[in-house]
């Protein structure tokens, strides 16, 4: 694992605590606000931040994050603009940051170039939602050369062979998708979460964080009971959409995250 992510999970483990990992879409509503949001998320008690790269065809994302991507894309930002924003964030914050993307933007930018520039900017890990372990050998080796964690998704439908392959490729932590389908808020979490987590534990000692549908304090507590971290995306992005360009947006998102972790 990279020093930052390993240290964060190690620190939490020593305190018998669990990670809170918010997701936000970079550039929504604009990059200046994104920079302020990361600082506020850290002040609100977040342990790791997932920074989503807007993409025109986000097939794994529900309507809330799709709309966030659309809003960000209207600015005409490019991947190097998001990395520049991370450099600005790094002037004041050491919170581990994961770049969350689809492979198309990574391929267009260049895997080697992205790894070089991401590490230089202060990124700690990369999660490419549509990257598979079967096709990820060169990609993983490139990230490892640049001291970046390659994070993979495990779904309830992943068979044991796939879980084992993901465990071999993963660094930092393993992201457990709580249910099949797209991202989005849910009233309850899936019954498949615990058995899938148990299967991951058979193949890896890495921390496991659970996301997709985690949107209320009781969901976060339920995840924390069995896993090492809870990822909240759509519920936070929906609040950002609700606030629009309000100057109070960062403070209100911070308050929302404090509510989620009560």
N, C-alpha and C positions, 0 to 999 in steps of 0.2 A: 504494500500500500504506500501511497505517497505520505510524506511525513504529516501533512496537515490533517488528512482524513483519518489516518491511523491514530494520530494523537488525539483527535477529537473523540473518536469512539472509545479509545483507551481511557481518556479522562472521564467520560460518562460512566463507563463500566466501573471505574474505581469508586465512583460516588453512588453506584447502584441506580443510575439514572438512564433515561432513554433520549434519543435524538428527536428533535422536531425539525423537519426539513420542508420549508415552503418552496413552492414553484411560482415563478413569475415569468411573464413573457417579456423579453428584452425589447425596449422601444415602445411599450404600451404604458401610458399614453405617449411618452416620448423618452428619449435616452436620459435627459437630465433628471426626469422623475425616477427612472430606473435606478440611477446612481443613488438618489436620496432614499429610495425604497430599500435597497440592500442595507444601507446604514441603519435604517429604522428597524428592519427585520432582525438585525443583530442585537440592537438595543432591546427589542421585545423578547429576546430569549431564544431566538433561532440558533441552531448549531451548525447547519450546512444550508446553503442556498442553491437551488436549481434554477439556472438561467436559461430559459427557452429561446432558441433561435427561431424567429418567425419563418414559416414555410407556407408556400401557396397551396400545398396539397397535404395537410396534416392528417393522414388517414386514421391514426390512432387516437386523435383528439376529438372530444365532443364539441358541441356548438359554442360553448363559452370560450374555450381556448382558440377555436377557429376564428371567432370574431376578434379576439385579441391579436392574433397573427395578422388579420386583415387590417386592423387599425395601425399596427406597427409598419406593415409593408407599404402603406400609403406614404410614409415619410421618405421612402427610397433608401433606407439604411442598408448597408452591406455588412457581411460578417466581420470585416475588419473594424467597422464602427462599433460593434458590440464588444470586440476585444479591446478597443481603445477605452470604452466605458469601464471595463474591468480594471484597466490600468489606473483610471481615476479613482475607482473604488479602493484599490490597493494603497492609495496614499493614506487612508485612514482606517482601513479594516483588514483584518487577517482571517476573517471567517472563510472556511473552505467553500469554494464555488465550483459547481459542476455545470459544464456546458451541455445542454440538453438539445439534441438535434435529430434530424433525419439525415440519411446518408447523402442524399442529393446535394445539399449545400456543402457538405464536407468534401464530396468528390469534386465539385466545381471549384472549390477553393484549393484543393490539393491536400491529401492526407498528411504528407510530410511537412508541408508549409503550415497547415493548421496546428500540428503538434508543436512545431517550433514557436509559432506566434502565440498560441494559447498558453504555453508554459511561460513565455516571456511576459505575457500580460498578467499572469497570476492565477490562471485556471489550475485546478487541482485534479479534476477528473472529467471524463467525457462519456455521455450516455447517448448512443445513437440507437433510436428505437427500432429501426428496421435492420440493424446489423445482427447477423447470426453467428454463432461460434464456428459453424462449418465454413463460413466465408471470411472469418475475421482474423486469420492468422497474421497476415501482413499488417493489418490495421492495429492489432493488439501489440505486435512487436514494435511498431512505430511509436505508439503511445508510451510503451515501457521504456524505450530509449530516451524519451524526453521526460521521464518521471511523472507521467500522467496515468491516473487510474482509468482502466476500461471497465465500465459498469454495464452489466447486461440485465435484461428483464427475464424473469421466470413467470410463466402464467400457470393457472390451474390445469390447463390442458397439456403442459409440457410433460413428456414421458420421462422415465428415469434416465434414459440415455441422453436426452437433451439437457436435463438438469445436471448430470455429471459433466457434460461438455461445457456448459455455462460456468460451472464451478471451477473448472480448470482455467478458463480464460479470464475470469473476473478478478478485478483488483478493487480495493476500497470497501465496497459492500455489494451485496446482491439485492436488486430491486424486485420485490415480489408484487406482481399485479394481483390485487385482491379478487378480481373477477375478470371474466372474459368480456370483450367489447371495448368501447371507447371510454375515454376519461369523462368524468362528470360527477356531480353530487348525487349521493344516494341516501335513502332513509336508513338503510342497514347494510352491514358488510356481509360478504358471502361466507357461507359455512365451509367453503373449500379452502379458506385462508389457512387455518391451523394444520390440516393434513398436508397441504403443499409446503408449508414452512417446515414441517417435520421431515419431508423428503429432501429439502435443501440441506437441512442439518446433517443428513446422512453422508453428504458429499463435500461439505465445506464448513470451515470454522469461521468464515468471514461473517461480519455483521449482516443482518438482513433488515431492510427497510421495506415497509408496505405502503403502497399507494393505489390510486384509482378508487374513487368513491369515498375516501376519507374526508369528511366535510363538517363534522360536529365534534364537540369536546368528548362525548361518549365514544365516538369512533376512535379518536386519538388514544383514549384510555384503554380501549379494547385492544388496539394494536400494540400499545406499550406493554400490555400484560404478557404477550407472547413473543414479540419481535424486538429488535434493537432500535428501530426508528419508525416514525410515521411521516409520510409525505403527503402534504396537502397542496393541491394545485387549483382545480376548478373553483372551489369555494373562495379562495383568495382572489383569483382572477375575476370572478363575478363581482366581488366587492370593489375591485379597481375599476371595473366597467361602470358600476353604480356611481362611484365618486367622480368619474370623468376627469376634468382638469382642475378640480378643486385644490386650492393650495393646502388644504388640510388632508389631502389624500394619504401621504406617508404616515402621518400620526394616526389616522383612522385605521389604516391597514395594520399598524403596530398594535392598536387596541384590539382589533379583531383577532390577531394571532395570540395575544395574551388570553383572550376569551377561549380560544380553541384549546389552549394548554392548561386551563384551570381544572 
